[in-house]
């Protein structure tokens, strides 16, 4: 009986959409995000990310000085915005932007500079003035800061490569995307790494 209870609590902790006795920890948020991002699509993906965003927000609120959780709350929220699309997503990306700016002030090196990567990606994906805050120069500055902190990481190389493609700088993009494929596996992030590598290969195939 005791083992059954423990197993049930573990499932509740790691599965978005189920009631939880305690907020998700960092690993739980990361695993659930990968499931939403790479194992769902369409309306199901949007619903999955919306629900997880609330849970990540709860986890971050329960540990307000945990910069890692704050970053991941922003990542989930911006992913939800991407799945949602349209002008209705603008308030979500603005909220994610504010969280990432706070995270950088708290600890710019947290998660190997992931806040710079995520914020940089928002700056080149969001429309510019007067609709949004998009700014390609700011995006490149932030993405380069992320690479300075984590030059071999899969995410900073992927997002900078994606940015360079959008800028028409394909030769440069190829170098960073190839580096992303060489990035070492991240402990506990198998699904995320597999999904990201598939995205990298998709971009390389278009070059």
N, C-alpha and C positions, 0 to 999 in steps of 0.2 A: 504493500500500500504506500509506504514511504517513497519508494522509487517511482511509483506512478505519479505521485504529487510533484516530485522534483522534475520529472520529465515534462509534465503539463506546464509547470511554471517556466521552464526553459523554452517551450514552444511559444508561450504567450509573449515572452520577452523578445523573441526573434522574428515573430510573424506580424507584419503590419495588418491592421484591420481587426485584431482581436483585443479584447479588454486586457489591460495590463495592471499588475499590482505595483509596478515601479516603472519609471521611464526607461526607454531603451538606452543602452550604453553605446559608446562610439562604434564598436564592432557591429552591434545590432543594427544601427542606422546604416552603416556602410553596406552590410549584407542585404538589408531590405531594399536599399536604393538600387543595388545591382540587379536584384530580382525585378523591380519595377521597370528599370531602364532597359534591360536586355532580354527579359522574358515576357514582357507585356507589350502591347501595341494599341494604337487607336484610343478609344474611349476607356478601355480597361487600364491602359498605361496612365492616362490622366487621372483616373479615379485612384489608382494605386499610389501615385505620387502626391495627390492631394491629401490622402489619408496619412501617408508617411510624413508629409510636411507638418501636420498637426502634432504627430508623435515626436518628431525631431525638435519642434518648437518647445514641447513639454520637457524633453530631455535637457535642452539648453537652458530653459528657465529654471530648472531644478539645480543647475550648476552654473550660475551666471559668470563665473570667472574661468570656466573651462573653455579656452579659446578653440580647441579642436571641435567641440560640440557646436559652438557658435558657427564655425566655418561650415560644418556639415548641415546645420539647419539652413544656411544660405544656399548651399549646393542643392539640397532637395527642393527648396523653394524655387530656385531658378530653373531646375529641371522640370518642375511642375508647370512653370510659366512656358517653357519650351513646348511641352506637350499640349498645353491649352491653346497657345497661339493667339494672335490678334491683339487688338488694343486692350482687351480685358485682362491680358497678362501683364500689362505695363506696371500696375500697382505691385504685383508680385516681384518683378525684377528690381523695382525701386527699393522694396523692403529688403531684398537679398543684398543689394548694393550697400545699404546702410549697415547691415550686419557685417559684411566683409570689411568695410572701412573701420568699424569698431575692432574687429579681430586683428587687423594690421596694427592698430594703435596698441592693442594689448600685447601682442606677441607676433611680430612680422615673420619670425622664423617657424611658427607653428606649422606642423605637418609639412615641413620642407617648403614653406612658402606657398602652400595651396591657396591661401586667400588671394595672393597676387594673380595666380593662374585663373581662378574663378572670376575675379573682378575684371581682369583683362578680357576674358571671353565675353563678359556682359557688354563691355564698352564697344566691341566690334560687332556684336550680334544685335544690339538694341538700336533702333532708329535714332538718328541725330535730332537736334533741335529743328522745329519746335515740338515734335512728337515725343521724343525721348532724350536720353542723355548720351547717346552713342557718340564716340569720338575715336577715330582710328589712331591718331597720334598717342592719345592716352592709353589706348589698348596695347600698342606696341611697347610703350614704356613699361607697363605693368607686366606684360608677358616676358620681357627681357629680365625684369627683376626676379620673376619666378625662376627663369632658367639659371640666373646667377646663383640662386640658392639650391637648385636641384637640376644641374645640367644634364643628368642622365635619366631623369624621370620620364615615365611614359606620358603623363598628362601635360606637363609644360611643353614638351616637344610636339605632342599632337596638336595642342591648341595654337601654338605658334605656327606650326606648319599649315593648319587650316586657315589661320589669319593671312599668311603669306599668299596662299592660293587666292583668297578673296582680293588681295591686292595685285594679283597678276604676276607675282614674283615666284614662278613655278620652280625654277632651278633651286632657289633657296629653300623653298618648301620641301622639295624632295629630300634634301639633306636632313632636315629636322624630323620628317616623317620616318625616314629610315632609322634615325637614332631612336625614335619612339619604339620601333619594333625590336630594337636591341635592349630595351630597358629591362632591368632585372625584375623577376616576379616579386610581387608584394605579399608578405605573409597575410593569410586570411582574406586575400582579395582576388582569388582565382577567377571567379565569374566576371568581376569588373575588368580584370586584365584581358580575359578572353574577348569580352565585348569591345573593349577599346582597341585591341589589335585588329579586330574585324573592321572597325571604323577606319583605322589607319590604312589597312590594305585597300579599302574602298576608295579612299582619297588617292592613294598611289596609282591605282588602276586608271584614274581619270587624267593623270598627268601625261 
